[in-house]
Amino acid sequence: MIKHAKLQNVYLTQTIYRFLLKYFEQHRACPSYQEIAQGCYMAPSTISRHLDRLEMAGVIERVEGQKRNIRLTDQPLPKWLHDSTS
């Protein structure tokens, strides 16, 4: 059960990361938290938790005090973030 929950968490984080990549590619701008939540069919509080994980992994950074504050970094993806289904 715990392993399933951890895999679910990783999957949700991967989903958000893929959404960010696609959004940046299409709009050349960062999405709002609400756009991420809507695009990933998740609650905004869930988005925030997974963005924290992505930031700790070094693949995004957030600028305090700005709206649309997410920036992709040049950091390589950690192993746990690689999607084994693609």
N, C-alpha and C positions, 0 to 999 in steps of 0.2 A: 504494500500500500504506500509506504513512504517513497519507495523508488519510483512508483507511478506518479506521485505528486511532484517529485523532482523533475522527472521527464516532462511533465505537463508544464512546469515552470520554464524549463529550457525552451520548450516549443513556443510558448507565449513570447518569450524574449526574442527568439529567432523571428517570429512573425512581425513583431514591432520593428526589428532591425531591417527586415526585408521591405517593410512598408516605407521606412525612412529612405532607404536607397532608391526605391521606385519614385517616391515623391520628389526627392532632390533631383533625380534625373529628369522628371517631367516638368518641374516648376522652377528649377534653379533657385529655390528658396526653401527654408525650413517650414515644416507644418506646425500648426498650433497643437496644443495638447488635445483640444476638442476634435480636430481633424484626425489625429492619430487614433483617438478613441473610436470615432465613427468608422474610420477606415479599417480598423482591426476588430470591430464589434466587441469592444471592451469598455469597462467603466474607466473614467478618468483617473481614479485612485489606483487602479491596476496599471495603467500606463505609467504613472509616476514611479511606481515600485520597479518596473522593468527598465525604465530609463535610468534609474539609479544603478541597476546592475550593468547596463551598457556603459555608463560613465565609469564605474569602478573597473570595468574591463579595458577602459581606455579607447574604446571605439567611437565614442561621442564625447563632446564636452558641452556644458551649458554655461551661458553667460548670465550672471546674476543681474537682476533688474531690467531685463529686456524681455519683451514678448517675442515669441518665435525664436527662442534662444538656443536651439539645438544646432550643433555643428558636428559634422563627421570629421574624424581625425584620419591620419594616415597610418595609424597603428594596424598591424596585422590582426586578423581575427583570432581570438583564442580558440583552442580546439573545441571547447564545449559549445561555441557559437556556430560552428560549421554545421550546415544542414546536411545530414546524411541522405536525405531523400531527393536532393537535386542532382 
